[in-house]
Amino acid sequence: GAGVSQTPSNKVTEKGKYVELRCDPISGHTALYWYRQSLGQGPEFLIYFQGTGAADDSGLPNDRFFAVRPEGSVSTLKIQRTERGDSAVYLCASSSGGIRGTGELFFGEGSRLTVL
Amino acid sequence: QQQVKQSPQSLIVQKGGISIINCAYENTAFDYFPWYQQFPGKGPALLIAIRPDVSEKKEGRFTISFNKSAKQFSLHIMDSQPGDSATYFCAASTAGGFKTIFGAGTRLFVKA
């Protein structure tokens, strides 16, 4: 499709398990972002990729969270030893990026993670 | 990360009325101020955005007013419609949208 695609749309897991969330950005977009949105809150920045490298990972809450984008397109957010507090909607966004970019973020519909 | 403060948390407006949502920011390095609209179960989508070199931007029924000295900006929705019922987020970023910071959101309900 033409938009940002995220899978799975819903993930239920047990405390302590490992989870991977996938994001397929808009073709040609060099910048990719991961956000976390808790119920009733605004999106919280986690990490930003420009190409293959993480340009800013200052929002990752702790070392249980890790994200990769090995070929500069698809990205995977990995969460180890999940905790109930990790339950949220994880949003991925992409943009054309760069100083000349418009700044507009194109979001996917999110992956809803529930940790029991 | 709370560098963008948004108010009110919720807003109820009659159809045809004006909806006004306010935001204040702290970081003077911000140079791009977008508003995003989010419907339940969907990701946020850009509604309108402004850069600090202008004080107002209008697109259809939506207007952003920007006050650089006060570090505040607001969204005005004229002739509000039931279809405008959604959650609205103000945001701010630097240099092309890197690390966009979002406000906490305003849930708007437009009564028919």
Boltz contact constraints between the chains, C-beta under 6 A:
constraints:
  - contact:
      token1: [A, 41]
      token2: [B, 104]
      max_distance: 6.0
  - contact:
      token1: [A, 42]
      token2: [B, 89]
      max_distance: 6.0
  - contact:
      token1: [A, 42]
      token2: [B, 102]
      max_distance: 6.0
  - contact:
      token1: [A, 42]
      token2: [B, 103]
      max_distance: 6.0
  - contact:
      token1: [A, 42]
      token2: [B, 104]
      max_distance: 6.0
  - contact:
      token1: [A, 42]
      token2: [B, 105]
      max_distance: 6.0
  - contact:
      token1: [A, 43]
      token2: [B, 102]
      max_distance: 6.0
  - contact:
      token1: [A, 45]
      token2: [B, 99]
      max_distance: 6.0
  - contact:
      token1: [A, 48]
      token2: [B, 99]
      max_distance: 6.0
  - contact:
      token1: [A, 56]
      token2: [B, 99]
      max_distance: 6.0
  - contact:
      token1: [A, 91]
      token2: [B, 43]
      max_distance: 6.0
  - contact:
      token1: [A, 95]
      token2: [B, 97]
      max_distance: 6.0
  - contact:
      token1: [A, 98]
      token2: [B, 96]
      max_distance: 6.0
  - contact:
      token1: [A, 99]
      token2: [B, 95]
      max_distance: 6.0
  - contact:
      token1: [A, 99]
      token2: [B, 96]
      max_distance: 6.0
  - contact:
      token1: [A, 101]
      token2: [B, 96]
      max_distance: 6.0
  - contact:
      token1: [A, 101]
      token2: [B, 97]
      max_distance: 6.0
  - contact:
      token1: [A, 103]
      token2: [B, 32]
      max_distance: 6.0
  - contact:
      token1: [A, 103]
      token2: [B, 93]
      max_distance: 6.0
  - contact:
      token1: [A, 103]
      token2: [B, 96]
      max_distance: 6.0
  - contact:
      token1: [A, 103]
      token2: [B, 97]
      max_distance: 6.0
  - contact:
      token1: [A, 104]
      token2: [B, 46]
      max_distance: 6.0
  - contact:
      token1: [A, 107]
      token2: [B, 43]
      max_distance: 6.0
  - contact:
      token1: [A, 107]
      token2: [B, 44]
      max_distance: 6.0
  - contact:
      token1: [A, 108]
      token2: [B, 43]
      max_distance: 6.0
  - contact:
      token1: [A, 109]
      token2: [B, 42]
      max_distance: 6.0
  - contact:
      token1: [A, 109]
      token2: [B, 43]
      max_distance: 6.0
  - contact:
      token1: [A, 110]
      token2: [B, 43]
      max_distance: 6.0
